[in-house]
Amino acid sequence: MTLAYAYERLAFPVLSTVEDPPMSFQDRLLNISRSLVRIVPEEDLPDTQRKAFLELMERLTRVDDNNSGEGRLAATILQMSDAEAKEILSTLLSLALQITRLYAVETATLHGP
């Protein structure tokens, strides 16, 4: 497994939101969620990050959209408090930094000094 996909789909979008113009925590999560849904944890994430990611996705999809068309992710995120959205963003940032470090090591190992 290469970490390039995990970096592209999880780390990069999360780290990019740090530079986004001011927006709500929920809007930041909505922007990031577009990339998160493309991740297949068993194929794309290292074992050390997989459990945390799956738990996070469970929290992000706990609300049924009741056929509103917005989807479970959006329905869940839109009903979150600022505190909960901030906590999830913090967890995502931690995962993103872990993946970035692992990806940097992998890249350095593959390409040498």
N, C-alpha and C positions, 0 to 999 in steps of 0.2 A: 504494500500500500504506500502510495506517495501522499504527502500532506498538502500537495498543491491544491487539490480540490477543496479540502477543509479550509485552507487559508483563503481561497477565492470566495467560498460560499458562507463562511462564518466569520473568520477573523477580519478580512478586509471590510465587509459591510459594517461590522460593529465599530471598528476603529475609525471608519470614515464618518460616522455620525458625530464624532467628537468635534469635527470641523463644521458640521452643518449649522446653518443659521439657527437662531433660537426657535425652538419648537417644543411642544409638550413631550413628556416622557412617552405618552401613548403614541404620538405621531412617530417618534423615533423607533419605537417597537414595530409599528406598522411597516415602516420603511425596511427595517431589517428582516422582517418576517418573510418578505418575498424571496430572500435568499435561503432562509432556514428551511423552507418547505422542500427545497431541492436536495437536501442532504439525506443520504441513506446511511444512518449511523454505523451499521455493520460493515459497510464498505468504505466509508469516507472519513471516519474518525478513529483515532487511536483508542485502544481500550481504556486508557486513563481518563479520557474525556467523554466517552460514550454514555456512561451512566448519568452524569450530570446533565448532558444534553437531553437525554430521554426524559429525565425528570422535569427539566425546563419545558420541553415541548408538551408534556402532560399538563403542566400548569397553564400553558398558553392556549390549550385547546379544550379546556374544561367546560366552556359554555356552549350550549347548542345554539345554532343560529336560527332555529325554528323556521327553516325554509325561507329566510329573509334574503338569501342570496349573497350575504356578506361573508359567509364562511365562518368556521369555528374560531380560527385565529383572530380575525377582525372582531367577531362578537365578543370574544374573551377580552381582548385588549381594550376595546372601547368601553367596557364596564369597569375597568380597573381603576383603583385609586392611584393618585400620584405616587404614594409611598410604595405600593406594590409594583407599579411599573418601574420605578427607580431601582427597587431591589432586583428585579429581573434584569434590567439593563446592567446593573453591577455584576451579576452572575455571568451574563453574556460577555462583558468586558474581561472578566477573569478568564473565561474559556478562550476568548480571542487572543489574549496575551500568552496563554499557555501554548496554543497552537502556533502562534507566531514564533515563539522561541524554538519549538520543535522543528518547525519548517526551516528556520534559519540554520539549525544544526544539520538537518537533512541536506539542505542545499549545499552547505559548506563541505559536507562529507562527499557528496556526489561530484562536486566540481573541484574539490581540492583547494589548496592555498592559493 
